[in-house]
């Protein structure tokens, strides 16, 4: 096994990442290529499968060249992707999901919120299957999206041969395997993996009975081989044909797989990025209102998965910073000092904290700017900032930055509280994603939740998780825990500071109250919607 190399391909919201890992989990090379997003109007976010495929090939070729290895050493390919839906015609051509009909735009992204009416209609059925998505289907899931297409553009819906989740689409492009992953189909299509079926009553109630003929008929478990790299795909990726291609997985779940496989009990995996995903596994099904799942075998085979999340995390933080009058100063300072903007901002915050013990005592943020995925399950929720003054400049931005970090951490605490109240026993947080490079982000999450934050040494655990799947599918390892024990190495940790507990308890109570206040505001204005 010493000569084997495992390729992980991670399709995120804004980029494709290709990572090559050796048999000890050491990263040999990494390549990143940007991918397009289209924002035709508010709530609509689309992508292009041809663009993603082109950039995937470019990233893989770049990684192979950077690693300076013989492409023949690549033993397997694992793929993860965002839970976005791809519409494919009978000859493989794209089917447009854009209102204006651009053929290139054949993907409705996970963050797209166009299908509000359809989401409400599905939830109004109160079908028993909804118990396995926390009680309500999310606007970010796939059935509302395909129902939107069927109701608004029935001819395009009829023309679609397949609706793939993006990870399954990539597996199909790589291997010609017309299969679905238990992860994608269960987590995003309301497939009941523990019973190996869709809910016929749910589909019939909303006019989607025919969808079972438009998604792959074969559903494969994680860690299995979907097929082998086709000659056509091999030529485009610069690899030999015949490489084992693993069954796909959702991007957050690939990260969760890497984070919790070696110690699943009591661990909450947080995969941070544009949004945050909170993953917990349990030997038994635990139903948590407002938390997706329980899904059987959807991340760690043989375990039930519960999935919480925040629809905007990194995206909210960046948006908040850009609203400040001090944003140009932050940008120019970071450029002049050749540093990341968050490193500069953390210095500004440290200076503020030298002068004020509790800079956010009177400034509170409710972080529901893009709705509340968990545990409120309310896509119509709105964010808030309370306690504004006429303060400007560096201190004002540092203060708002800290309040926003804390709000996101309180959202995580709310998810943990809900999970534990339902029967989980979360003892530690294992985290990956861009936020783990920010010490203040880690500090606030530890202090706000009271949990120790554990890290892994590989900074891109999601791509490593994809490679881990391929390693198991190739037969190099017999199980996910065995593979993770070899490929995933622990990193550092951050412990909660006990002296901050009372402060955070008080602010957390304010955070929860702000949601109720905003809901009263929304209710008062309901007549003008």
N, C-alpha and C positions, 0 to 999 in steps of 0.2 A: 504493500500500500504506500510505501514511502515515496514513490515517484508520481503518485496521483495528484491531480489538481482539480479542485471543485470550483465551478463558475456559478456565481450568484448574480442574477439580473433583477434589479429593483426599479420598478416604474413608479415614481412618485408623482406628485401633483404638477411639478414644474421641471422635472429632469429625469433622465434615465441614468442609472448608476450600474456599472459592471465591476464586480470584484472577483479576483482570483485568490483562492486560499489553498494552502498546502495541507497535508494530512494531519498537521498539528494545529490547524486553525490560524496559522500565520498568514497575514495578507501579503501577497506577492505584488499585486498591482491593483489600481483602482482608476476608473475613468468615469467622467460625468459629461453628459451632453444635455443641453436644454431642450424642452419640448414646448409646443405651442399651447396656449389657451385662448379660447375665443369667448368674449363677453358681449354678446349682441345687445343685451339689455339687462336691467336688474334681475337677479335671481337665476339667470340663464348662464351656464358655463359649459362650453363644449370643447372637444379635442378632436384630433385627426389620427386615426389608426395608422395611416400611411406615414405620417410624420413620426409617430412613435416607433414604428418598425424601422424606419431609416436611421433614426438616432440610436436605436438599440444596436444595430449592426455596426455603426460607427464606434460606439462605446466599447463593444466587445473587441473589435479589431485594435483599438487604441490600447486596451488593457493587455491584450496578448503581446503587443509590441513592447509595451513598457516592462512587462515581466520578463521579456527575453527568454521565453520558453518555447519548446516545440509544441505547436497546437495539438499534436497527437497525445500530449500528456493530460489533456482535459478529459476527465472521466465522466463528468456529468454536468448538467445544467439545471439549476433550480430557478424558478421565476416567481416573483411576487409583484403585485400591482395594486393600485388604488381600486376601490370597489366601484368602478365606473362601468357603464353598460355600452357595448359595441354592437351596432346593427350591421349585419353582413348579408349580402344578397346571395342568390343560389350559385353564382359562379365566383364567389369570393369578393365581389365588388362592394364598395361601401354603399350603405343606405343612409341618406341624409336624415339627421335628427334636428336640423336647423329649420326654424320657421320659414326662412327665405330660401331654403332648398339647396344650399351649397353642398355638393357631393362630398367634399373633403371632410366636412363636419359630421362624422358618423358616431361620435361618442358623447353621451350625456355624462358629465362628471359627477362624482359622488357629492360634491358641494352644491350642485345645481338644485335649486328649490322651486322649480317651475310647477311641480306636480302636487300642489297643495290640495286642490279639489279632489284629486284621485286618492291622495293619502287619507283624506277624511272619509271618502266613500269606502275604502277598504276597512278602515277602523270601525265604521258604522255597522259592519256585518257582525262584529263581536264574535267572529268565528273562534272556536276553541284553539285553533292553530296559533292565534295571536298571543296566547299565553307563553309561547316560546320565543317571543321578541319583546318581553317585558310588558306585554299587555296591549301595545300599539305598534303598528308598523311605522317606521320613520320615513320622513320625506326624503331621506338620503338613500333609501333602499331601492331595489330595482323594479318591483312590481308596480309601484306608482308611476315610475318613469315610462315603462312600456305601455301602461294603460293610458298615459298622456298621449303617447304617439298613436295608439290605436284610435283614440277618440278624436284627435285633432288631424291626423293624417292617415286615415285607414288604408289608403292605397300603399303607402310606404310600409306600414305594419304588415300588410298582406304580402308585400314583395320580399320581406325579410326571411331568409332561410334560417339564420341563427341569430339569437341574441346571446352574446357571450359576455360574461364578466371579463374585465380586461385581462386578468391573469390567465384565464382559460383561453382567451383569444391569442395571447402570446404563445401559449403551449401549442395551439393549433397551427400558428404560423411556423413554429419551430419544427413540428413533427407530423403535421397533418392529422393529428389525433383529435377526433371529434368527441371530446370528453369534457366533463365538468368536475371540478374539485368539490369534495364534500365541504370544504371551507367556504368557497364562494356561494355555492348553491344554498347551503344551510343558513349562512349568516345574512345573505342579502336577497334571497329569492323565496323565503318562507318554506323551504324544503324541510321536511321533518326527517332528519337523518336517522333518528332512533327508530323510525318506522319505515324508512326507505320509500317515502312517498311525499307527494304534494297533498295539500288539503283540497279535495275536489269540490267541497262545498264552498270554500273561500273563493276559489277561482271562478266557479259558476256564478257566485253572487255578484261579481263585478264584471262579468263578461270576458274572462281570460281563460276559459277552459282549453282553448287551443294553444296556450303558451307552452304546454308540455311537449308539443311537436316542434317548437321553435327554439328550445334549449337542448343541449346535448342529452342524449338518452342514457348514456353511461356515466355513472358517478363513481369516482375513484377516491380511495382514502389517501390521506397525506402520507408521504414517504414511499408511495408506489411510483412505478415507472409508467408514465403516460404513453411513451413511445420513444423513438430514436430520431435524432436530427436528420432531417431530409436532405438529399443532395442539393436541392435549390436553396434551402435556408443555410446549409453549411457554406455554400459559396458566398453568400451575402455576409456571413459572420466571420469568415476566414478560419473556419474549423473543418476538420474531416467529418464526413457524414457518419452516422451510426452512434454518435455520442448519446448516452442515456439522457432523456428529458423527463424530469420529475413532474408529477401533478402540481399544478399551481396553487398559490396561496395569496390571500390579501396581504398587503404590505405590513400593516400593523401586526397582523397575526404572525408574520415571519419574524418580526422583532420579538414578539411575545414568546414564540417558540424558543428562540435563542436565550431569552432571559430567564425562563422558569423551568425549562425541561429538566435541569439537574436537581432542582429543589422546588417541586410544584406546590407542595402544601404550605399554605400561609403566605405565599408570595403574590403580590400584585405587580404585574408588568405595566409600566407606563411607557408608551411609545410616543414621543413628542415630535411635533413638526408644525405644519400649517394648522393642524388640529391635534388634539390629544386623544389617545385611545388607552383605556384602562382594562386590562385583561386579567381575569382570575379563573383558575380551573379548580374543579372539585370532583371527587369520585362519584358524587351523587348530584342529581339535578337540583339546583337551588334557584327558585324563581324570585326575582327582585323587581318590583314595580319600577318601570322607567329604565331598566337596564336590559340590553339586548341579550337574548338567550333565555334559558340554557340551551346550548347547542352541543349535540353529542359528537365528539371526535373532530370538532371543527378547528382545533389548534393542536392539541396534544392527543394522539390516538388513545381511546379508552377513557378519556376524561371529558366531563361536561364543562363547557366554556361559558362564562358570563362576561359581557362586554359593555363597559361604560365608555363615556367619551365626552369631549368638549368640542363643539363644531368649529370654534376658532380659538387658537392658542397663540402660536407664533404669529399667525396672521393678525390677531388682535393686538399683540404687543407692537408689531411694526406699524400698524395703522395708528395706534395711540401716539407713538413717538412722532410720526409725521404731522400730527395736528398741532404740535407745539411751535411757538415762536422761536424756540431754541434749537429746532431741528437743523436749520442751516449751519449753525455754529457747531453742533455735534458732528455733522457730516464733514465740515472743513477741518475740524480738529482731528478727527480720526484719519483723514487723508494726510494731513500734514505730519502726523506722528506715525503713520503707516501702521495703524492699529484698527482692530474691529470696533465698530461703534459701541458695542456693549462693554468692551473693556474701558473705553473712555467714560461711558455713562456710569459704570460701577465706581470709577474714581470720583465722579461728581457726587454719587450717592454716599460714598464713604466720607467725603468732606461734610456733607449735610448731616450725616449721622454723628459726626464728631461734635456738632453744635446742638443737635436735637436728639434726645434719646428715642423718641417715638415719632418720626416724621409724618406718619400717616394716621396719627390719632384722630384727626378731624377730617380726613379725606378718605372716602370710601368708593369703591368701584364694584358694580355688578357686571360680570363679564359675559352677559348673554347677548352680545351685539349681533351674533348670527344665530340666535335661538339657543335653546337649551336641549342638548341631546340627551343628557342623563344628569340626575335621575328624574327631572321634571318631564322629559319627553314632550317638550313644548317648542315647536319650531317658530312660534309666533312671539316668543319671549323677546324682550328688548333689554339692552344694557343701560347702565346709568352711572353717572359720576356725581357724587353728593359731597358737598363741603367746599365748593369752589370759592376762591378769592380772586383778587386782582393781581396776584403774584405772577411774575413772568421770569423768563430766563432759565439759567442752569438749575437753580434750586427747584423751580416749579416743575421742570421736566423730570428731575431726579425723583421728586416726591410722587408725581403721577406714575412714573415708571415703577416705583416700589409698590404703590397701591394696586397697580395692575398685576404685578407679579403675585401679590398676596391674594387678589381676587381669583386668579387662576388656581392658586393653591387651595383656596377655600372651596372652589368647585370640585377639586379632587377630594378634599375632605368630605364633602357632602356625598360624593359617590361611594367612598369607603364606608361612611356611616350607614348608608342605605344597604350596601352589600353585607356588612356585618350584622345589621339588624335582621336581615332575612335568613342568616344562617352561615355565611362565610366567616372565616376567622383569619383576617389579614393581619400579619405580624410585621411584614417588611415590604418595602417598595423597591423594585428593581427597575432601573430607568435607562432608556437609551434615547437618542435623538439629539438634535442640535442644541437643545436647552442644557444638556449635560455638560457642555463646554463653558457654561456660565455659572460661576460659583454662587452668585446671588440668587439665581433661579433655584439651584439645589438647596441653598440655605433656607429660603422661604418655604419651599415644599416640605422640608424636614420639620421646620418649626411649626408650620400651620397644621400639619397632619399628626405630629408627634411620632412619626415613623422614621426609622433609619432608612436612608436612601443608599442603595447598593448599586454599583456600576460594574460594567464589564470592560475589559481592556480594549476590545475592538470598538472603535468609535462609531462604526457603521454596522450595528448589530442586525439591522433589517436585512442588508445584503448578505451578511454572514448566515442569517436564518434561512435565506433562500438557498445558499450553497449547502447548508446542512441538510435540507430536504433532498437535494440532488445526491449528496453523499450516501444517504440511506437508500434512496432509490437505486443507486448503482450497485448496492450490495457491500460497500466498503464498511458499513456499520449495520447492525441488526435492528436497531431501534433509535428513536429520537434521543432519549436520555443517554444512551451509549455514545452517540455522535456528539451531543452537546458536552459530555464530560471530557471529550478530547479536543473539540474544536473551539469551545467557548471558555475563555479564561477570565477569572474575576478581576475587577479593577478596584478602585477605591470605594470609600463610603463616607456619608455625611450624617452625623447624628443630630437629633433635635436638641436645641438649647433649652433646658428646663426653665430658665429665668424668663423666657418669652411666652410661656404657656398661658398665663392669665391674660396677657394682652391679646393674644390670638384668639382665645376663647371669647373675649368680648367683641372683637372685630368680626369673628365668624357669626355671632348672633346678629350683628348688624347686617352682614351679608345676606343671611337668610331672610331677614325682615325686608330688605330692599326688594327682593323678588315679589313679596306680597304687596308692597307699596306700588310697584310697577304694574302688577296685575290689576289693582284697583284703578289705576290711571287708565289702563287700556279698556277696562270694563266701562268706565265713565264715558269714554269716547266711542263706544261700540256703534252707536247710531250713525256715526259719520264715516263708517268704513265703506 
